[in-house]
Amino acid sequence: MPRALRHAVRRTTVLRIVLAAALIAALLLAFFVSRRSDVRNAPLVPSGTTGMIVLDLSASVYESAFGPTLQKMARQGERAGLVVFSDQAYEVLPPGTPGRELLNYLPLFAEGENSTTGTFPPNPWSDFRAGTRISAGIKAAHDSLTRAGVHRGSILLISDLEILPDEVLALGDEVGALRRDGIDLRILPVNPSDEARHIIEQIAGKSAFLKGDTETIKQAPDKGSLRLAAPWWFIVAAALVVVLVTVNEHRLARLEAARR
């Protein structure tokens, strides 16, 4: 090999190794980003989080509204714990419970097959139902996530949002605690009055509300946003692959020696 070409050969070899390593890294990034992307239709539990459902069992809520939501989560395989509340709250299922476990509770929120009066089968919460303390339900879910050592948690509140004036301050404190701990709050209203919805919007923000209702396929609050529509990390990884391939073709193309 001519001595004049040795330096060029070493430089080309090093560049090929660097580009190959960079391409492998970019492909791995695209692979792992794609695996984390949630392709389900409007997941109720945000992707990458451990969810808790907070179910309002106060006397003002009609039980049949819960069925479609629980069925949706079970069908999509979403993992979530369950907290029920009225004046008080308690954990029914811990964080990370497979969605299929929610199916065990569906019969409690469906009218009996032979019912002609719209009555529901007896359930363990019959004596539990009274007023609405949303703050108690959120606190119980927050505590469950904390006990489980969850780093990225989320809470789905299903409620008619009817609260008494003395509950506003307590709820504001709990929502503030969620934000401090980086826990996402989503709200699925169950036939709320305009006044009740307005009050909760002032506390939690409009962006927390799911679009749709319990009888339709819900749309996540960020489903129509550019952030969810465009998987930026995947786009970055794909663009990086294109750039590296282009550099490879431009800088390391085979040299053609002209014949004399």
N, C-alpha and C positions, 0 to 999 in steps of 0.2 A: 504494500500500500504506500503511495507517495506520502512523504512526510508532511507535505502541505495539507493533506486531507485528514490527518490523524486528529487534529484539534476539532475539526468540524464533525468528525464521526463521534468523538466523545461528547461533544455538546448535543448532538442529535440524540444520542442514546439517553443521556440524562433527561432531556426534554421529553422523550417518549415515555420514560418511566414516570416522570412527574405528571404528565397528561393522563397516563393510564390510571394512576392512583386517584387523580382528581375526578376522572370519569366514574370510577368505581364508587367513590364517595358520593357523587351527585346521584347516581342510580340508587344507592342505598338510601339516601335521603328521600328521594321520590317514593321508594318502596314503603318506607316506614310512615311517611306522611299520608300516603294513600290508605294504609291500614288503619290509621287513626281517623280518617275521614268517615263521618257517619252518613251513609247513603240512605238511611231510612227516611220515610216521609215525615217531616216535622217531628223529630223526637221530642217527647215531653221532658225527658231528662237530658240536659245539654251534654254533648259529646265530651268525653274525657273527665266527667264528674261522677261522683257517687251521690245518688239522689235519695231524697226522702219525700214521700207524699204526706201532706198534712190535710186530713179529711175532716170537714166540718160536719159534725153530727148534732148540731143544735136543733131545737124543735122547729125552727123556721125553714129547714132545708128538706126538700123532697128527695127521698132516697134513690129513686130511679135515675136521677141525674148522674149518679156515680158509675153506673154500669158501663156505658160506652167508653169512658175514660180508662177504667180498669181493664176492660177487654182490649183496648188499643195497646196499652202498655204490655199486657201479657202476650199479645199476638206479635208485637215487634221485639219481644225478648228484652225489654228494658229492665235493668236491675235497680231496685229501689226498696228502701224501708218504708214503713207505714206508721204514721201517728194519727190517732183520732182525738178529737177534742170537742168540748162544748164549753161548760164553765171551767173544766179542768182538762188535762190532756195526759195521754199515756202512750207508750210505744207498743205497737202490735207486732211489727216486723222490724228487725234490725237493718241498718244500711247494707246494701249489696245483695239483698234477697232477690233471687231470680223472679222475673215477672210472672212465671207460671203459678207462683204461690198466691198471687192476687186472685186467681180464679176461684180459690177456696172461699173467698168472701163475696163473690158475685151473687149467690143465692140470697144473701141478706139484703141485697139492694134491688131485688126484683119481685114484682107482685106474684103471689101464688098462682099456679096454673088454673085453679078453679075459683079464683077470687073474682067476685062481681062488684066489690066495693072499693077496689084499689088498695086493699090492705096488704101488708108485707108480713113475711114469716117472723116469728119471734127472733130477736137477736140479743146478744149480751149487753147491748148499749141502751136498752129500753128505759132503764132507770137513770141512765147517765146523761140523757139529753135534757138540756135546759137552755141557758143563754149562750151567747157567742163570745168567747174569749180567744180571738185569733192570736193574740200575743202568747197565750199559754201553749197553743199548738206549735207555733214557730219556735218558741224556746225549747220545747221538748224535742223537736227535730234537730235543732242546733246542738243541744246537749248530746243527742244520740250520735251525731257526726263527730263531735269532739271526743266522746268516749271511744269511738271506733278508730280514732287517730287518722281520720280522713283529712287529706291535705287540700283536695279540690272538691268541695261539696256543693250541692244544689238542693233547693226546696221547691216543690210544687204545691201550692196552696189551692185547694178546691173548696170554695165557700160561696155563700150568698152575700158575704161582706157586710152583713147587718151587725153593726157594733154600737154599743152605747157610748155616749160622750166621754165617760171616764176611762174608756179603753184606748182612746186616741193616743194619749201620751205614752202608755205602756207599749203599744204597738210600734210607735215611732222609735222607742228605745231598742226594741228587738230588731227592727229593720236596720237600724244603725249598727247594731252588733254584728249582723250578718255581713254588712258591707266592710266593716273593719277586719273581719276574718276571711274576706274574699269568697263568701258563699253566695251563689246566684239564687235570686228569688224569682220564681215565675208564678203567675196567678191565673187560675182558670175560674172565672166567675160563674156562679150558678143562678141565673135569673135575678141579678141584683137590681135594686132600684137605682135610678139615676143619681140620687143623693148619696147612697152608700158607695157606689162606684167612684164618684167624684172624691169622696173623703179618702178612700184607699189610694186613689191616683195621686192625691196630694202627699201621701205618706211614702208610697213605694215608687211612684213614677209611672207614667203611662207605658213606658217600654217594658215593664214587668208583665203586662197583661198578654196572655195568649190570644190570638185572633180566632174567632169562631166561638162555638159553645160546646156544651157536653154532648150534643146530638150530632155534631159534625166532626170531620177530621180537623183537628186543631192545627193552626200554623204557629210555629215558634215565633217569638217576638222579633228575632233577627233573621227570619227565613228570607225575607225580601230584601235584606240589606246587602250591600256590596261585599261586606266582610264574609258572609256565609256563601253568597253566590260565587265568589271567586276564592278558591283555596290557595291563598297567596304563597304558602310555603311550597306547595306542589308546583305552582307556576315558576317560582324562583328556581327550584331544582331542575325543572324541565328546560328553562332558559339557560341554566348553567351547562347542562348537557349539550345543548345546541351550540353554545359559544365554544366549549371545549372541542367538539367535533370540528367546528369551523377552523379553529386554530390548528388542530392536527392536520387538516387537509391543506391549509395554507402554508404552514411552516415545515411540515414533514412529508410533503408530497415527494414521490419518487422523481429523481432527477433523470431527465432524458438527455443523453449525450448525442449531439448532432454528428452524423457521419460525414466525413470529408470525401 
